[in-house]
Amino acid sequence: MLFDKIVRPTLYRLSYHDPELVHERTIAVLARLSKLAPALGGALRVDDPVTVLGLRFPNRVGLAAGMDKNGRALPAWAALGFGFVEVGTVTRLAQPGNPKPRLFSLPASDAVINRMGFNNDGAEALAAKLARDGKPGVPLGISIGKSKVTPLEEAVEDYRFSLRALHPYADYFAINVSSPNTPGLRQLQDRAALAELLGELRSTSLELAGDGAPTPVLVKVAPDLTDDALAELLEVALEHGVAGIIATNTTLSREGIVPAESGLAGQGEDCPAGR
Ligand SMILES: Cc1cc2nc3c(=O)[nH]c(=O)nc-3n(C[C@H](O)[C@H](O)[C@H](O)COP(=O)(O)O)c2cc1C
């Protein structure tokens, strides 16, 4: 109520109604607050613990990938009460993402259109930040994706690089093959491509684990798959020891967009997301 009626409208007014600026400013404030987070402790923490994937989550509500791609405000998310944080999606190479504007607010439809395109500082920068600042006090998921300039045929190496760089810090990995904003990425959900990718990542993760338990690897799927494609994907995931499915990424559907905003919705190649 307070957020819907006061906080969000104020943020939008102060940011010239530019949703990306609202996002950037929110992260900047939370990054500053993160320096105080030890003092804040877990003031807003909700304790309703659950153990999944061998990890103890203080509660079931986590922060999805895309909000804090570069892990700039990790202690603040934990202090705000989130039960886990998924950072990323990060890619092997730092990249600027799609040209702006690339985030659109559709208030009457209660939606946003996201066509960010994996703007991020790269896997090594995130690893350096985590080495320097440490992890949040809640499980940390790291979402990895393919760099835009990497051809699809070389995708495996791209993901493997990020897996290696970030392995010391991840409580689980999310393999993002379902963003609509990197051309061709969703083809990695097809049987042969996915089998190769998951097979290689599985052996790398076993090798990195040595005698310890391998870090769980999850796959994030698109909501736009047909039932048959989804069944096939699940089969491949099971065959390759995937620990879980993250459902779901941004949709391509325009269902639920009110007619007055359908013109704007048509501008992106992608995806309303309830907000
Ligand atoms: C601005 C924006 C950026 C996002 N970036 C990512 C991303 O980098 N990686 C990812 O896996 N999902 C990303 N997502 C998808 C969300 O994590 C989430 O899966 C999606 O919004 C669907 O959930 P919802 O229906 O609760 O919005 C992004 C979503 C938005 C709105």
The ligand as an SDF file (V2000), in Angstrom:
LIG
                    3D

 31 33  0  0  0  0  0  0  0  0999 V2000
   13.9720   -5.2850  -16.2010 C   0  0  0  0  0  0  0  0  0  0  0  0
   14.0760   -6.7740  -16.1060 C   0  0  0  0  0  0  0  0  0  0  0  0
   15.3220   -7.3960  -16.2470 C   0  0  0  0  0  0  0  0  0  0  0  0
   15.4410   -8.7700  -16.1610 C   0  0  0  0  0  0  0  0  0  0  0  0
   16.6600   -9.3640  -16.3020 N   0  0  0  0  0  0  0  0  0  0  0  0
   16.7820  -10.6910  -16.1700 C   0  0  0  0  0  0  0  0  0  0  0  0
   18.0490  -11.3140  -16.2550 C   0  0  0  0  0  0  0  0  0  0  0  0
   19.0850  -10.6710  -16.4370 O   0  0  0  0  0  0  0  0  0  0  0  0
   18.1110  -12.6580  -16.1330 N   0  0  0  0  0  0  0  0  0  0  0  0
   16.9980  -13.4320  -15.9130 C   0  0  0  0  0  0  0  0  0  0  0  0
   17.1130  -14.6630  -15.7940 O   0  0  0  0  0  0  0  0  0  0  0  0
   15.7740  -12.8680  -15.8140 N   0  0  0  0  0  0  0  0  0  0  0  0
   15.6500  -11.5280  -15.9370 C   0  0  0  0  0  0  0  0  0  0  0  0
   14.4190  -10.9510  -15.8410 N   0  0  0  0  0  0  0  0  0  0  0  0
   13.2430  -11.8270  -15.6270 C   0  0  0  0  0  0  0  0  0  0  0  0
   12.8450  -11.9000  -14.1660 C   0  0  0  0  0  0  0  0  0  0  0  0
   13.8640  -12.4710  -13.3690 O   0  0  0  0  0  0  0  0  0  0  0  0
   11.5780  -12.7730  -14.0280 C   0  0  0  0  0  0  0  0  0  0  0  0
   11.8910  -14.0930  -14.3830 O   0  0  0  0  0  0  0  0  0  0  0  0
   10.4600  -12.2780  -14.9250 C   0  0  0  0  0  0  0  0  0  0  0  0
   10.2730  -10.8760  -14.7170 O   0  0  0  0  0  0  0  0  0  0  0  0
    9.1470  -13.0100  -14.6710 C   0  0  0  0  0  0  0  0  0  0  0  0
    8.7290  -12.8670  -13.3630 O   0  0  0  0  0  0  0  0  0  0  0  0
    7.4720  -11.9130  -13.0070 P   0  0  0  0  0  0  0  0  0  0  0  0
    6.3320  -12.4930  -13.7660 O   0  0  0  0  0  0  0  0  0  0  0  0
    7.3610  -12.0230  -11.5160 O   0  0  0  0  0  0  0  0  0  0  0  0
    7.8860  -10.5600  -13.4620 O   0  0  0  0  0  0  0  0  0  0  0  0
   14.2760   -9.5680  -15.9340 C   0  0  0  0  0  0  0  0  0  0  0  0
   13.0270   -8.9480  -15.7850 C   0  0  0  0  0  0  0  0  0  0  0  0
   12.9170   -7.5660  -15.8690 C   0  0  0  0  0  0  0  0  0  0  0  0
   11.5550   -6.9420  -15.7230 C   0  0  0  0  0  0  0  0  0  0  0  0
  1  2  1  0
  2  3  1  0
  2 30  2  0
  3  4  2  0
  4  5  1  0
  4 28  1  0
  5  6  2  0
  6  7  1  0
  6 13  1  0
  7  8  2  0
  7  9  1  0
  9 10  1  0
 10 11  2  0
 10 12  1  0
 12 13  2  0
 13 14  1  0
 14 15  1  0
 14 28  1  0
 15 16  1  0
 16 17  1  0
 16 18  1  0
 18 19  1  0
 18 20  1  0
 20 21  1  0
 20 22  1  0
 22 23  1  0
 23 24  1  0
 24 25  2  0
 24 26  1  0
 24 27  1  0
 28 29  2  0
 29 30  1  0
 30 31  1  0
M  END
$$$$
